[in-house]
Amino acid sequence: MDLSTRNTEGLLALQLGDYETAAKIFEECVNEDTQSPHLHYNLALTHYRQGRRDEARVRFNTVINLEKTFADAWAMTIVTGK
């Protein structure tokens, strides 16, 4: 299965509240494409929804390091506390 399809499956799991499945899928995606800010963002958002704020904050910062203009990631660093 290609990366785009797996990412879509992860987004569906996230929307359905199946955070464990979403995290697993996004972690696999990030391992395959370490330079994608969008994949890191999806994993960060999943961690945030799981209540794993420290891990989410680290991932949101990774997103910003990869793409300085990723506004949603900047906003989430404020929500999770720098």
N, C-alpha and C positions, 0 to 999 in steps of 0.2 A: 504494500500500500504506500502511496506517495505521501510526502510530508504535508502537502496541502490538505489532503483528505483526512489524515490523522489529526491535524490541527482543527479541522471542522468538527470531527468527532469529539475532540476535547472541549470545544466551545459548546457543543450540544450537552455534554455531560455537565459542564459548568452551569449552564442555564437550567438544567433539570435538578441541580443541587447535589449531584453525585460528585462531590469534591475529590474523593479518593481516586476515582477513575480519571477525572480530569487532570489531577496532579500527575498521575502515572503517565498519561498520554503526553502532557506538556513536558515532563522531564525527559521522556524519550525524544521528543521533537527538539528540545534544547540541546540534548547531547548530539543530535545529528547536525544541527545548524546553530553553532554557538554564537554566531554574529547577528542573529535575527532579533531586533528589539521587540518585535511583535510577539514572538514566541516567549521571550523572557517576561514580557508584560502579562501574557495570559497565565503563565505559571505564577507570577507574583500575585495577580488578582485571585487566583485559586488559593494560594497560601493565606492571603488576607481573609478570604471568606471562611477558611478553615480555622481562623483565629490564630494563625501562626504569623503574628505581626513582625517579629524580628526577621524571619526568613523573607517575608514579603518585602520589607524595607530594603534588605540587601538586593533583592531582585529588581525592585523599582530603581534603585541606584545603578544597577547594571544597565538597565534600559537607558537611563539618562547618559551613562558613559558611552553607550553605543550610538545614541541619537539625542543630541542636546536639545532638540526642539520638540521632544515627545511630551506635550503638555499634560496629558493624563497621568503620566508617570510622575511628573513634578507635583501634580496635585495630590497624588497618593502618598508621596513622601511626607507631605504635610499632615495628611490624615493619620499615617502610621507613626509619625513623630520621627524627626531626624535623630 
